[in-house]
Each structure stands twice: as C-alpha cells, then as structure tokens.
Amino acid sequence: MQMNDRQDQAKSMLAQQAMRLLSGHKVVGLGAGTTVIKVVQALSKEAHGNLRVVVASLATLQQCKEAGIDAELMQSVAHIDLYIDGADEVDPSFCCIKGRGGAMVGEKLCAQMADEFIVLVDDTKLAGYLGGKWPVVPLEVVPWARSSIGRAIVAMGGKPELRETKSDMGNDIIDCHGLDLSAPYTLSDQLNQMTGVVGHGLFVHEKPTQVWSCDGDKVWSLKKEG
C-alpha cells in the first residue's frame, strides 16, 4: 500500500474510532482538515439522536451541510462535551502543531471550551520532539500588523512566509519557519503577546486529553509522556 493510500486508510479507521467515542455526549465539536472530513463522512452514516454538532471552520460547516449533517459554528454554544480534531504534529507530551488548514484560532477556541479534546492522527504525524516532523508555526494576524510581526519573527531567528489564503475571519496567515521550539510554552506566550497576533498553531496550553493514531492496519491510544 502506497503512503497516500495508507494515510487515507488510517484516517478512515480513526474516523470510525471517533464514532465509538461519541456515546454519552450531547454537544460535539469538529475541527478542520482531511481527518475531520473523514469524521464528517462517518458521522453522516450514523444515527446519533439529539447530538448537536458545532464546527471550528467555515469549510467544515460546508462539508457537514453537503453530508446532510445539521451543524453550527462554535460561537452558538457556550460549552462542548467532546471536541474532535486532527493535527499536523503531536509530540510525546501531547503538545501539538496545528493550523496547516488555517483554522487554528477556531480550533483553539473549541479546544478551550471542551471537556474532552481528542486528536486523531495517522502515525506519520507522531514526532519524537516538537518540530521533528512539521517545524512550521502558523500565525493568524490582522493585516495592519503583518509587516511588524514579520520583522519580529525574523528577530527571533525565524523565517516568515505569507500565505496567499486568508483566515475565515479575513485575517492574514503567516507560516513561521525556523523558530526555536525547544521551549514551546515560552514561545507560545511570546507569540500571544505580540500586538496584532490573533492566534497561532502551537497547542501547548490546550493539549488534547486523548490522542489516537493509526498506521493503516491498527488503531491505538497513545500514552502521554511527561
């Protein structure tokens, strides 16, 4: 099985595992990305009674609509029982890098609102240390602050790259390459303190409560280290 086929199979198997985790929950949040698309597809084939579905991005809202799922944007609720999302990278302590799809601010809001936060990743997203597989931290920034934030990232040793696409809220997205990720909590706080930064893709204060992975053959739950 080729890598892309194996990853696709892994994401489908993880989506089925997500269906088994829904029991007892009334409000479920969905993030964004290719793994969440698989979850939406699986959810559309299941009967879940009065389950309320909220989403972290406009793309996921549209995917739910096309699948026949009645979903709402996350600001319509004050609390989420279970939040399900993917990640670009997960380290052994469950720190995550997210935001490759540009929806990290909505995703982080959902994670903060949720009692349980579950991340589903194929095994290629598991890293021995943060930045080992995907050393890119995306920032959502207000357009007027784009240049000053870019200069600040350069001063920190990073290389900022402006995306062509905007966020759901119409803000710019800057991918930051080369930042020192050895102290992720400190870096997260530094980025949060920059005027004009709406949010970023380091999920270190918002770690998942569970991480499930799959290699295309089997699904397993990871044990957090540290």
ZIRA-V704047 format. One record per pair of residues at least 24 apart in sequence whose C-alpha atoms are under 6 Angstrom apart, sorted by sequence separation. I is the first residue (numbers start at 1). J is the second residue. D is the distance in whole Angstrom. If there is no record, write none. Layout:
BEGIN
i = {I:I}
j = {J:J}
d = {D:D}
END
This chain:
BEGIN
i = {11:15:29:31:26:27:28:29:30:31:12:26:27:29:32:142:143:141:83:141:82:140:80:81:86:140:79:80:81:82:83:84:85:86:139:82:84:86:139:89:90:91:138:89:90:91:138:91:137:138:91:137:136:136:56:35:56:145:28:27:28:30:27:28:29:30:31:142:28:30:141:25:141:141:140:140:139:139:138:138:137:102:31:118:123:117:120:122:123:117:118:119:120:121:122:123:116:118:120:122:105:104:99:98:97:97:96:95:95:10:95:94:93:92:93:92:93:10:10:10:9:6}
j = {35:39:53:55:51:52:53:54:55:56:38:52:53:55:60:171:172:171:114:172:114:172:113:114:119:173:113:114:115:116:117:118:119:120:173:117:119:121:174:125:126:127:174:126:127:128:175:129:175:176:130:176:176:177:106:86:107:196:80:80:81:83:81:82:83:84:85:196:83:85:196:81:197:198:198:199:199:200:200:201:201:167:107:208:213:208:211:213:214:209:210:211:212:213:214:215:209:211:213:215:199:201:201:201:201:202:203:203:204:122:207:207:224:224:225:225:226:214:215:216:216:216}
d = {5:5:6:6:5:5:5:5:5:5:6:6:6:5:6:5:6:6:6:5:6:6:6:5:5:5:5:4:5:5:5:5:5:5:6:6:6:6:5:5:5:5:6:6:6:6:4:5:6:6:5:5:5:5:5:6:5:5:6:5:6:6:5:5:4:5:5:5:6:6:5:6:4:5:5:5:6:4:6:5:6:6:6:5:6:5:6:5:6:5:5:5:5:5:5:5:6:6:6:6:5:6:5:5:5:5:5:6:5:6:6:6:5:6:5:5:6:5:6:4:5:5}
END
